[in-house]
Amino acid sequence: MTRFDRITQIPGVMGGRPCIRGMRVTVGMVVRQIGAGHSIDRMLVDYPYLERDDVVQALRYAAWRSDDREIVPETAGSSAM
């Protein structure tokens, strides 16, 4: 069983989305920053209240959740009408 001790889901915080240690920093925000090309070191400068383990665990949590269900991407050239 995977343990995520830095990821919290509190109904009154960010609409219950997964956050870092109860703060108003969502896992999704961390993933978007990394996806935009920001390094972990850059994130730690931009968000000094985060710790390296917070970012790493957020990425691990997102990877774990992505295996939760299968999403079939639309193939090139097809349209969703």
PDB file with one MODEL, atoms N, CA, C and O in Angstrom:
MODEL        1
ATOM      1  N   MET A   1       0.837  -1.181   0.000  1.00  0.00           N
ATOM      2  CA  MET A   1       0.000   0.000   0.000  1.00  0.00           C
ATOM      3  C   MET A   1       0.883   1.246   0.000  1.00  0.00           C
ATOM      4  O   MET A   1       1.826   1.345   0.786  1.00  0.00           O
ATOM      5  N   THR A   2       0.584   2.168  -0.858  1.00  0.00           N
ATOM      6  CA  THR A   2       1.336   3.406  -0.939  1.00  0.00           C
ATOM      7  C   THR A   2       0.879   4.353   0.158  1.00  0.00           C
ATOM      8  O   THR A   2      -0.319   4.509   0.395  1.00  0.00           O
ATOM      9  N   ARG A   3       1.832   4.980   0.822  1.00  0.00           N
ATOM     10  CA  ARG A   3       1.514   5.893   1.924  1.00  0.00           C
ATOM     11  C   ARG A   3       1.849   7.321   1.493  1.00  0.00           C
ATOM     12  O   ARG A   3       2.955   7.596   1.027  1.00  0.00           O
ATOM     13  N   PHE A   4       0.896   8.208   1.652  1.00  0.00           N
ATOM     14  CA  PHE A   4       1.065   9.613   1.296  1.00  0.00           C
ATOM     15  C   PHE A   4       0.786  10.454   2.541  1.00  0.00           C
ATOM     16  O   PHE A   4      -0.327  10.949   2.716  1.00  0.00           O
ATOM     17  N   ASP A   5       1.774  10.616   3.392  1.00  0.00           N
ATOM     18  CA  ASP A   5       1.574  11.331   4.644  1.00  0.00           C
ATOM     19  C   ASP A   5       1.632  12.850   4.497  1.00  0.00           C
ATOM     20  O   ASP A   5       1.356  13.570   5.457  1.00  0.00           O
ATOM     21  N   ARG A   6       1.983  13.341   3.325  1.00  0.00           N
ATOM     22  CA  ARG A   6       2.029  14.786   3.089  1.00  0.00           C
ATOM     23  C   ARG A   6       0.840  15.274   2.260  1.00  0.00           C
ATOM     24  O   ARG A   6       0.679  16.476   2.047  1.00  0.00           O
ATOM     25  N   ILE A   7       0.021  14.355   1.802  1.00  0.00           N
ATOM     26  CA  ILE A   7      -1.141  14.712   0.978  1.00  0.00           C
ATOM     27  C   ILE A   7      -2.383  14.650   1.861  1.00  0.00           C
ATOM     28  O   ILE A   7      -2.655  13.638   2.507  1.00  0.00           O
ATOM     29  N   THR A   8      -3.129  15.753   1.876  1.00  0.00           N
ATOM     30  CA  THR A   8      -4.340  15.818   2.687  1.00  0.00           C
ATOM     31  C   THR A   8      -5.528  16.187   1.809  1.00  0.00           C
ATOM     32  O   THR A   8      -5.378  16.862   0.790  1.00  0.00           O
ATOM     33  N   GLN A   9      -6.693  15.742   2.213  1.00  0.00           N
ATOM     34  CA  GLN A   9      -7.945  16.136   1.575  1.00  0.00           C
ATOM     35  C   GLN A   9      -8.898  16.557   2.674  1.00  0.00           C
ATOM     36  O   GLN A   9      -9.418  15.729   3.422  1.00  0.00           O
ATOM     37  N   ILE A  10      -9.116  17.858   2.759  1.00  0.00           N
ATOM     38  CA  ILE A  10      -9.965  18.434   3.792  1.00  0.00           C
ATOM     39  C   ILE A  10     -11.107  19.151   3.087  1.00  0.00           C
ATOM     40  O   ILE A  10     -10.848  20.044   2.280  1.00  0.00           O
ATOM     41  N   PRO A  11     -12.358  18.796   3.358  1.00  0.00           N
ATOM     42  CA  PRO A  11     -13.489  19.371   2.630  1.00  0.00           C
ATOM     43  C   PRO A  11     -13.472  20.903   2.544  1.00  0.00           C
ATOM     44  O   PRO A  11     -13.850  21.455   1.510  1.00  0.00           O
ATOM     45  N   GLY A  12     -13.052  21.589   3.585  1.00  0.00           N
ATOM     46  CA  GLY A  12     -13.075  23.050   3.576  1.00  0.00           C
ATOM     47  C   GLY A  12     -11.844  23.713   2.984  1.00  0.00           C
ATOM     48  O   GLY A  12     -11.758  24.941   2.962  1.00  0.00           O
ATOM     49  N   VAL A  13     -10.896  22.931   2.508  1.00  0.00           N
ATOM     50  CA  VAL A  13      -9.662  23.487   1.948  1.00  0.00           C
ATOM     51  C   VAL A  13      -9.596  23.147   0.467  1.00  0.00           C
ATOM     52  O   VAL A  13      -9.525  21.976   0.093  1.00  0.00           O
ATOM     53  N   MET A  14      -9.618  24.167  -0.369  1.00  0.00           N
ATOM     54  CA  MET A  14      -9.522  24.020  -1.822  1.00  0.00           C
ATOM     55  C   MET A  14     -10.562  23.034  -2.371  1.00  0.00           C
ATOM     56  O   MET A  14     -10.275  22.250  -3.276  1.00  0.00           O
ATOM     57  N   GLY A  15     -11.752  23.089  -1.815  1.00  0.00           N
ATOM     58  CA  GLY A  15     -12.844  22.252  -2.296  1.00  0.00           C
ATOM     59  C   GLY A  15     -12.633  20.763  -2.103  1.00  0.00           C
ATOM     60  O   GLY A  15     -13.245  19.949  -2.794  1.00  0.00           O
ATOM     61  N   GLY A  16     -11.768  20.405  -1.164  1.00  0.00           N
ATOM     62  CA  GLY A  16     -11.527  18.993  -0.897  1.00  0.00           C
ATOM     63  C   GLY A  16     -10.537  18.339  -1.844  1.00  0.00           C
ATOM     64  O   GLY A  16     -10.333  17.126  -1.790  1.00  0.00           O
ATOM     65  N   ARG A  17      -9.919  19.135  -2.713  1.00  0.00           N
ATOM     66  CA  ARG A  17      -8.912  18.562  -3.616  1.00  0.00           C
ATOM     67  C   ARG A  17      -7.665  18.171  -2.826  1.00  0.00           C
ATOM     68  O   ARG A  17      -7.407  18.739  -1.765  1.00  0.00           O
ATOM     69  N   PRO A  18      -6.893  17.213  -3.325  1.00  0.00           N
ATOM     70  CA  PRO A  18      -5.671  16.806  -2.633  1.00  0.00           C
ATOM     71  C   PRO A  18      -4.699  17.982  -2.545  1.00  0.00           C
ATOM     72  O   PRO A  18      -4.384  18.621  -3.549  1.00  0.00           O
ATOM     73  N   CYS A  19      -4.233  18.254  -1.336  1.00  0.00           N
ATOM     74  CA  CYS A  19      -3.331  19.376  -1.071  1.00  0.00           C
ATOM     75  C   CYS A  19      -2.078  18.890  -0.352  1.00  0.00           C
ATOM     76  O   CYS A  19      -2.004  17.753   0.114  1.00  0.00           O
ATOM     77  N   ILE A  20      -1.102  19.779  -0.277  1.00  0.00           N
ATOM     78  CA  ILE A  20       0.130  19.502   0.444  1.00  0.00           C
ATOM     79  C   ILE A  20      -0.048  19.927   1.905  1.00  0.00           C
ATOM     80  O   ILE A  20      -0.279  21.104   2.183  1.00  0.00           O
ATOM     81  N   ARG A  21       0.057  18.992   2.819  1.00  0.00           N
ATOM     82  CA  ARG A  21       0.034  19.224   4.268  1.00  0.00           C
ATOM     83  C   ARG A  21      -1.034  20.210   4.725  1.00  0.00           C
ATOM     84  O   ARG A  21      -0.771  21.035   5.600  1.00  0.00           O
ATOM     85  N   GLY A  22      -2.221  20.142   4.156  1.00  0.00           N
ATOM     86  CA  GLY A  22      -3.323  20.984   4.588  1.00  0.00           C
ATOM     87  C   GLY A  22      -3.244  22.428   4.115  1.00  0.00           C
ATOM     88  O   GLY A  22      -4.111  23.239   4.439  1.00  0.00           O
ATOM     89  N   MET A  23      -2.206  22.749   3.351  1.00  0.00           N
ATOM     90  CA  MET A  23      -2.058  24.108   2.826  1.00  0.00           C
ATOM     91  C   MET A  23      -2.932  24.279   1.591  1.00  0.00           C
ATOM     92  O   MET A  23      -3.508  23.315   1.087  1.00  0.00           O
ATOM     93  N   ARG A  24      -3.024  25.479   1.123  1.00  0.00           N
ATOM     94  CA  ARG A  24      -3.813  25.778  -0.064  1.00  0.00           C
ATOM     95  C   ARG A  24      -2.949  25.623  -1.317  1.00  0.00           C
ATOM     96  O   ARG A  24      -2.989  26.456  -2.222  1.00  0.00           O
ATOM     97  N   VAL A  25      -2.181  24.559  -1.349  1.00  0.00           N
ATOM     98  CA  VAL A  25      -1.337  24.200  -2.494  1.00  0.00           C
ATOM     99  C   VAL A  25      -1.786  22.818  -2.936  1.00  0.00           C
ATOM    100  O   VAL A  25      -1.576  21.831  -2.231  1.00  0.00           O
ATOM    101  N   THR A  26      -2.408  22.754  -4.115  1.00  0.00           N
ATOM    102  CA  THR A  26      -2.947  21.469  -4.569  1.00  0.00           C
ATOM    103  C   THR A  26      -1.890  20.636  -5.278  1.00  0.00           C
ATOM    104  O   THR A  26      -0.899  21.151  -5.797  1.00  0.00           O
ATOM    105  N   VAL A  27      -2.134  19.344  -5.282  1.00  0.00           N
ATOM    106  CA  VAL A  27      -1.282  18.429  -6.041  1.00  0.00           C
ATOM    107  C   VAL A  27      -1.303  18.837  -7.515  1.00  0.00           C
ATOM    108  O   VAL A  27      -0.272  18.808  -8.187  1.00  0.00           O
ATOM    109  N   GLY A  28      -2.470  19.213  -8.007  1.00  0.00           N
ATOM    110  CA  GLY A  28      -2.587  19.636  -9.401  1.00  0.00           C
ATOM    111  C   GLY A  28      -1.705  20.828  -9.733  1.00  0.00           C
ATOM    112  O   GLY A  28      -1.123  20.877 -10.817  1.00  0.00           O
ATOM    113  N   MET A  29      -1.595  21.788  -8.825  1.00  0.00           N
ATOM    114  CA  MET A  29      -0.745  22.942  -9.056  1.00  0.00           C
ATOM    115  C   MET A  29       0.715  22.518  -9.170  1.00  0.00           C
ATOM    116  O   MET A  29       1.447  23.004 -10.033  1.00  0.00           O
ATOM    117  N   VAL A  30       1.127  21.617  -8.302  1.00  0.00           N
ATOM    118  CA  VAL A  30       2.507  21.128  -8.344  1.00  0.00           C
ATOM    119  C   VAL A  30       2.765  20.426  -9.671  1.00  0.00           C
ATOM    120  O   VAL A  30       3.787  20.673 -10.311  1.00  0.00           O
ATOM    121  N   VAL A  31       1.865  19.566 -10.086  1.00  0.00           N
ATOM    122  CA  VAL A  31       2.028  18.826 -11.341  1.00  0.00           C
ATOM    123  C   VAL A  31       2.063  19.789 -12.529  1.00  0.00           C
ATOM    124  O   VAL A  31       2.871  19.614 -13.440  1.00  0.00           O
ATOM    125  N   ARG A  32       1.194  20.801 -12.526  1.00  0.00           N
ATOM    126  CA  ARG A  32       1.195  21.784 -13.623  1.00  0.00           C
ATOM    127  C   ARG A  32       2.510  22.548 -13.692  1.00  0.00           C
ATOM    128  O   ARG A  32       3.017  22.809 -14.783  1.00  0.00           O
ATOM    129  N   GLN A  33       3.067  22.908 -12.541  1.00  0.00           N
ATOM    130  CA  GLN A  33       4.342  23.629 -12.523  1.00  0.00           C
ATOM    131  C   GLN A  33       5.464  22.773 -13.110  1.00  0.00           C
ATOM    132  O   GLN A  33       6.264  23.255 -13.912  1.00  0.00           O
ATOM    133  N   ILE A  34       5.518  21.520 -12.713  1.00  0.00           N
ATOM    134  CA  ILE A  34       6.533  20.608 -13.260  1.00  0.00           C
ATOM    135  C   ILE A  34       6.287  20.394 -14.754  1.00  0.00           C
ATOM    136  O   ILE A  34       7.228  20.383 -15.546  1.00  0.00           O
ATOM    137  N   GLY A  35       5.034  20.228 -15.130  1.00  0.00           N
ATOM    138  CA  GLY A  35       4.685  20.037 -16.534  1.00  0.00           C
ATOM    139  C   GLY A  35       5.033  21.244 -17.387  1.00  0.00           C
ATOM    140  O   GLY A  35       5.290  21.103 -18.583  1.00  0.00           O
ATOM    141  N   ALA A  36       5.044  22.427 -16.790  1.00  0.00           N
ATOM    142  CA  ALA A  36       5.393  23.654 -17.512  1.00  0.00           C
ATOM    143  C   ALA A  36       6.905  23.831 -17.619  1.00  0.00           C
ATOM    144  O   ALA A  36       7.385  24.803 -18.202  1.00  0.00           O
ATOM    145  N   GLY A  37       7.651  22.883 -17.050  1.00  0.00           N
ATOM    146  CA  GLY A  37       9.101  22.929 -17.186  1.00  0.00           C
ATOM    147  C   GLY A  37       9.847  23.472 -15.985  1.00  0.00           C
ATOM    148  O   GLY A  37      11.067  23.632 -16.038  1.00  0.00           O
ATOM    149  N   HIS A  38       9.142  23.757 -14.907  1.00  0.00           N
ATOM    150  CA  HIS A  38       9.813  24.246 -13.699  1.00  0.00           C
ATOM    151  C   HIS A  38      10.474  23.081 -12.989  1.00  0.00           C
ATOM    152  O   HIS A  38       9.896  21.999 -12.894  1.00  0.00           O
ATOM    153  N   SER A  39      11.659  23.292 -12.499  1.00  0.00           N
ATOM    154  CA  SER A  39      12.353  22.252 -11.739  1.00  0.00           C
ATOM    155  C   SER A  39      11.852  22.261 -10.297  1.00  0.00           C
ATOM    156  O   SER A  39      11.215  23.214  -9.849  1.00  0.00           O
ATOM    157  N   ILE A  40      12.151  21.193  -9.593  1.00  0.00           N
ATOM    158  CA  ILE A  40      11.801  21.151  -8.178  1.00  0.00           C
ATOM    159  C   ILE A  40      12.519  22.283  -7.443  1.00  0.00           C
ATOM    160  O   ILE A  40      11.927  22.943  -6.589  1.00  0.00           O
ATOM    161  N   ASP A  41      13.792  22.508  -7.774  1.00  0.00           N
ATOM    162  CA  ASP A  41      14.531  23.585  -7.122  1.00  0.00           C
ATOM    163  C   ASP A  41      13.870  24.940  -7.361  1.00  0.00           C
ATOM    164  O   ASP A  41      13.807  25.765  -6.450  1.00  0.00           O
ATOM    165  N   ARG A  42      13.385  25.174  -8.559  1.00  0.00           N
ATOM    166  CA  ARG A  42      12.697  26.436  -8.862  1.00  0.00           C
ATOM    167  C   ARG A  42      11.411  26.560  -8.042  1.00  0.00           C
ATOM    168  O   ARG A  42      11.093  27.634  -7.532  1.00  0.00           O
ATOM    169  N   MET A  43      10.681  25.458  -7.920  1.00  0.00           N
ATOM    170  CA  MET A  43       9.453  25.485  -7.127  1.00  0.00           C
ATOM    171  C   MET A  43       9.748  25.807  -5.667  1.00  0.00           C
ATOM    172  O   MET A  43       8.978  26.518  -5.021  1.00  0.00           O
ATOM    173  N   LEU A  44      10.855  25.292  -5.144  1.00  0.00           N
ATOM    174  CA  LEU A  44      11.199  25.547  -3.753  1.00  0.00           C
ATOM    175  C   LEU A  44      11.575  27.009  -3.529  1.00  0.00           C
ATOM    176  O   LEU A  44      11.394  27.534  -2.431  1.00  0.00           O
ATOM    177  N   VAL A  45      12.092  27.663  -4.554  1.00  0.00           N
ATOM    178  CA  VAL A  45      12.383  29.102  -4.467  1.00  0.00           C
ATOM    179  C   VAL A  45      11.080  29.893  -4.565  1.00  0.00           C
ATOM    180  O   VAL A  45      10.848  30.820  -3.789  1.00  0.00           O
ATOM    181  N   ASP A  46      10.230  29.517  -5.527  1.00  0.00           N
ATOM    182  CA  ASP A  46       8.965  30.236  -5.744  1.00  0.00           C
ATOM    183  C   ASP A  46       7.972  30.028  -4.602  1.00  0.00           C
ATOM    184  O   ASP A  46       7.168  30.914  -4.311  1.00  0.00           O
ATOM    185  N   TYR A  47       8.023  28.878  -3.963  1.00  0.00           N
ATOM    186  CA  TYR A  47       7.103  28.531  -2.878  1.00  0.00           C
ATOM    187  C   TYR A  47       7.935  28.074  -1.674  1.00  0.00           C
ATOM    188  O   TYR A  47       8.036  26.875  -1.413  1.00  0.00           O
ATOM    189  N   PRO A  48       8.526  29.013  -0.946  1.00  0.00           N
ATOM    190  CA  PRO A  48       9.474  28.657   0.123  1.00  0.00           C
ATOM    191  C   PRO A  48       8.872  27.847   1.274  1.00  0.00           C
ATOM    192  O   PRO A  48       9.614  27.269   2.069  1.00  0.00           O
ATOM    193  N   TYR A  49       7.569  27.798   1.373  1.00  0.00           N
ATOM    194  CA  TYR A  49       6.917  27.010   2.428  1.00  0.00           C
ATOM    195  C   TYR A  49       6.796  25.551   2.033  1.00  0.00           C
ATOM    196  O   TYR A  49       6.387  24.731   2.854  1.00  0.00           O
ATOM    197  N   LEU A  50       7.143  25.197   0.790  1.00  0.00           N
ATOM    198  CA  LEU A  50       7.157  23.797   0.372  1.00  0.00           C
ATOM    199  C   LEU A  50       8.514  23.184   0.666  1.00  0.00           C
ATOM    200  O   LEU A  50       9.533  23.873   0.696  1.00  0.00           O
ATOM    201  N   GLU A  51       8.506  21.895   0.879  1.00  0.00           N
ATOM    202  CA  GLU A  51       9.732  21.132   1.056  1.00  0.00           C
ATOM    203  C   GLU A  51       9.881  20.184  -0.127  1.00  0.00           C
ATOM    204  O   GLU A  51       8.900  19.819  -0.776  1.00  0.00           O
ATOM    205  N   ARG A  52      11.116  19.796  -0.394  1.00  0.00           N
ATOM    206  CA  ARG A  52      11.383  18.893  -1.525  1.00  0.00           C
ATOM    207  C   ARG A  52      10.496  17.652  -1.439  1.00  0.00           C
ATOM    208  O   ARG A  52       9.939  17.223  -2.449  1.00  0.00           O
ATOM    209  N   ASP A  53      10.359  17.075  -0.253  1.00  0.00           N
ATOM    210  CA  ASP A  53       9.535  15.873  -0.092  1.00  0.00           C
ATOM    211  C   ASP A  53       8.068  16.137  -0.430  1.00  0.00           C
ATOM    212  O   ASP A  53       7.365  15.229  -0.873  1.00  0.00           O
ATOM    213  N   ASP A  54       7.595  17.378  -0.225  1.00  0.00           N
ATOM    214  CA  ASP A  54       6.220  17.721  -0.605  1.00  0.00           C
ATOM    215  C   ASP A  54       6.030  17.576  -2.107  1.00  0.00           C
ATOM    216  O   ASP A  54       5.058  16.976  -2.566  1.00  0.00           O
ATOM    217  N   VAL A  55       6.960  18.124  -2.860  1.00  0.00           N
ATOM    218  CA  VAL A  55       6.854  18.099  -4.324  1.00  0.00           C
ATOM    219  C   VAL A  55       6.977  16.670  -4.839  1.00  0.00           C
ATOM    220  O   VAL A  55       6.201  16.240  -5.691  1.00  0.00           O
ATOM    221  N   VAL A  56       7.946  15.949  -4.321  1.00  0.00           N
ATOM    222  CA  VAL A  56       8.154  14.557  -4.758  1.00  0.00           C
ATOM    223  C   VAL A  56       6.925  13.718  -4.446  1.00  0.00           C
ATOM    224  O   VAL A  56       6.491  12.918  -5.275  1.00  0.00           O
ATOM    225  N   GLN A  57       6.361  13.894  -3.255  1.00  0.00           N
ATOM    226  CA  GLN A  57       5.196  13.096  -2.899  1.00  0.00           C
ATOM    227  C   GLN A  57       3.973  13.491  -3.730  1.00  0.00           C
ATOM    228  O   GLN A  57       3.157  12.635  -4.072  1.00  0.00           O
ATOM    229  N   ALA A  58       3.842  14.766  -4.054  1.00  0.00           N
ATOM    230  CA  ALA A  58       2.738  15.202  -4.918  1.00  0.00           C
ATOM    231  C   ALA A  58       2.844  14.536  -6.289  1.00  0.00           C
ATOM    232  O   ALA A  58       1.835  14.109  -6.850  1.00  0.00           O
ATOM    233  N   LEU A  59       4.038  14.447  -6.822  1.00  0.00           N
ATOM    234  CA  LEU A  59       4.235  13.790  -8.122  1.00  0.00           C
ATOM    235  C   LEU A  59       3.942  12.295  -8.018  1.00  0.00           C
ATOM    236  O   LEU A  59       3.320  11.720  -8.911  1.00  0.00           O
ATOM    237  N   ARG A  60       4.385  11.671  -6.938  1.00  0.00           N
ATOM    238  CA  ARG A  60       4.089  10.251  -6.730  1.00  0.00           C
ATOM    239  C   ARG A  60       2.596  10.016  -6.593  1.00  0.00           C
ATOM    240  O   ARG A  60       2.066   9.041  -7.126  1.00  0.00           O
ATOM    241  N   TYR A  61       1.913  10.908  -5.879  1.00  0.00           N
ATOM    242  CA  TYR A  61       0.469  10.781  -5.690  1.00  0.00           C
ATOM    243  C   TYR A  61      -0.252  10.911  -7.034  1.00  0.00           C
ATOM    244  O   TYR A  61      -1.160  10.136  -7.336  1.00  0.00           O
ATOM    245  N   ALA A  62       0.156  11.891  -7.832  1.00  0.00           N
ATOM    246  CA  ALA A  62      -0.473  12.088  -9.147  1.00  0.00           C
ATOM    247  C   ALA A  62      -0.250  10.869 -10.039  1.00  0.00           C
ATOM    248  O   ALA A  62      -1.159  10.454 -10.757  1.00  0.00           O
ATOM    249  N   ALA A  63       0.944  10.296 -10.000  1.00  0.00           N
ATOM    250  CA  ALA A  63       1.229   9.099 -10.794  1.00  0.00           C
ATOM    251  C   ALA A  63       0.369   7.937 -10.314  1.00  0.00           C
ATOM    252  O   ALA A  63      -0.174   7.186 -11.124  1.00  0.00           O
ATOM    253  N   TRP A  64       0.245   7.790  -9.006  1.00  0.00           N
ATOM    254  CA  TRP A  64      -0.581   6.726  -8.434  1.00  0.00           C
ATOM    255  C   TRP A  64      -2.034   6.897  -8.858  1.00  0.00           C
ATOM    256  O   TRP A  64      -2.683   5.922  -9.240  1.00  0.00           O
ATOM    257  N   ARG A  65      -2.557   8.126  -8.797  1.00  0.00           N
ATOM    258  CA  ARG A  65      -3.946   8.385  -9.187  1.00  0.00           C
ATOM    259  C   ARG A  65      -4.168   8.184 -10.674  1.00  0.00           C
ATOM    260  O   ARG A  65      -5.260   7.796 -11.089  1.00  0.00           O
ATOM    261  N   SER A  66      -3.149   8.443 -11.482  1.00  0.00           N
ATOM    262  CA  SER A  66      -3.329   8.275 -12.926  1.00  0.00           C
ATOM    263  C   SER A  66      -3.550   6.813 -13.292  1.00  0.00           C
ATOM    264  O   SER A  66      -4.124   6.520 -14.340  1.00  0.00           O
ATOM    265  N   ASP A  67      -3.106   5.903 -12.450  1.00  0.00           N
ATOM    266  CA  ASP A  67      -3.348   4.479 -12.672  1.00  0.00           C
ATOM    267  C   ASP A  67      -4.717   4.051 -12.162  1.00  0.00           C
ATOM    268  O   ASP A  67      -5.117   2.900 -12.341  1.00  0.00           O
ATOM    269  N   ASP A  68      -5.428   4.963 -11.535  1.00  0.00           N
ATOM    270  CA  ASP A  68      -6.715   4.666 -10.929  1.00  0.00           C
ATOM    271  C   ASP A  68      -7.773   4.263 -11.959  1.00  0.00           C
ATOM    272  O   ASP A  68      -8.619   3.411 -11.688  1.00  0.00           O
ATOM    273  N   ARG A  69      -7.721   4.867 -13.114  1.00  0.00           N
ATOM    274  CA  ARG A  69      -8.687   4.545 -14.171  1.00  0.00           C
ATOM    275  C   ARG A  69      -8.016   4.759 -15.523  1.00  0.00           C
ATOM    276  O   ARG A  69      -7.083   5.550 -15.663  1.00  0.00           O
ATOM    277  N   GLU A  70      -8.511   4.045 -16.484  1.00  0.00           N
ATOM    278  CA  GLU A  70      -7.930   4.148 -17.827  1.00  0.00           C
ATOM    279  C   GLU A  70      -8.604   5.289 -18.584  1.00  0.00           C
ATOM    280  O   GLU A  70      -9.830   5.391 -18.624  1.00  0.00           O
ATOM    281  N   ILE A  71      -7.786   6.132 -19.174  1.00  0.00           N
ATOM    282  CA  ILE A  71      -8.280   7.218 -20.011  1.00  0.00           C
ATOM    283  C   ILE A  71      -7.760   6.961 -21.420  1.00  0.00           C
ATOM    284  O   ILE A  71      -6.550   6.920 -21.647  1.00  0.00           O
ATOM    285  N   VAL A  72      -8.674   6.790 -22.356  1.00  0.00           N
ATOM    286  CA  VAL A  72      -8.280   6.504 -23.730  1.00  0.00           C
ATOM    287  C   VAL A  72      -8.176   7.841 -24.466  1.00  0.00           C
ATOM    288  O   VAL A  72      -9.181   8.526 -24.652  1.00  0.00           O
ATOM    289  N   PRO A  73      -6.949   8.218 -24.889  1.00  0.00           N
ATOM    290  CA  PRO A  73      -6.799   9.485 -25.600  1.00  0.00           C
ATOM    291  C   PRO A  73      -7.451   9.415 -26.980  1.00  0.00           C
ATOM    292  O   PRO A  73      -7.508   8.355 -27.604  1.00  0.00           O
ATOM    293  N   GLU A  74      -7.930  10.544 -27.431  1.00  0.00           N
ATOM    294  CA  GLU A  74      -8.523  10.626 -28.763  1.00  0.00           C
ATOM    295  C   GLU A  74      -7.409  10.442 -29.787  1.00  0.00           C
ATOM    296  O   GLU A  74      -6.329  11.013 -29.636  1.00  0.00           O
ATOM    297  N   THR A  75      -7.657   9.663 -30.812  1.00  0.00           N
ATOM    298  CA  THR A  75      -6.632   9.433 -31.824  1.00  0.00           C
ATOM    299  C   THR A  75      -6.558  10.626 -32.768  1.00  0.00           C
ATOM    300  O   THR A  75      -7.542  11.337 -32.972  1.00  0.00           O
ATOM    301  N   ALA A  76      -5.383  10.832 -33.337  1.00  0.00           N
ATOM    302  CA  ALA A  76      -5.182  11.947 -34.275  1.00  0.00           C
ATOM    303  C   ALA A  76      -6.124  11.801 -35.465  1.00  0.00           C
ATOM    304  O   ALA A  76      -6.288  10.718 -36.028  1.00  0.00           O
ATOM    305  N   GLY A  77      -6.716  12.888 -35.817  1.00  0.00           N
ATOM    306  CA  GLY A  77      -7.602  12.897 -36.993  1.00  0.00           C
ATOM    307  C   GLY A  77      -9.051  12.601 -36.685  1.00  0.00           C
ATOM    308  O   GLY A  77      -9.917  12.850 -37.523  1.00  0.00           O
ATOM    309  N   SER A  78      -9.343  12.071 -35.494  1.00  0.00           N
ATOM    310  CA  SER A  78     -10.745  11.819 -35.170  1.00  0.00           C
ATOM    311  C   SER A  78     -11.340  13.056 -34.526  1.00  0.00           C
ATOM    312  O   SER A  78     -10.631  13.872 -33.938  1.00  0.00           O
ATOM    313  N   SER A  79     -12.633  13.181 -34.645  1.00  0.00           N
ATOM    314  CA  SER A  79     -13.285  14.335 -34.036  1.00  0.00           C
ATOM    315  C   SER A  79     -14.319  13.871 -33.032  1.00  0.00           C
ATOM    316  O   SER A  79     -14.936  12.820 -33.199  1.00  0.00           O
ATOM    317  N   ALA A  80     -14.500  14.648 -32.007  1.00  0.00           N
ATOM    318  CA  ALA A  80     -15.472  14.314 -30.961  1.00  0.00           C
ATOM    319  C   ALA A  80     -16.740  15.105 -31.206  1.00  0.00           C
ATOM    320  O   ALA A  80     -16.960  16.137 -30.571  1.00  0.00           O
ATOM    321  N   MET A  81     -17.563  14.645 -32.103  1.00  0.00           N
ATOM    322  CA  MET A  81     -18.800  15.356 -32.429  1.00  0.00           C
ATOM    323  C   MET A  81     -19.958  14.649 -31.838  1.00  0.00           C
ATOM    324  O   MET A  81     -21.097  15.089 -31.998  1.00  0.00           O
TER     325      MET A  81
ENDMDL
END
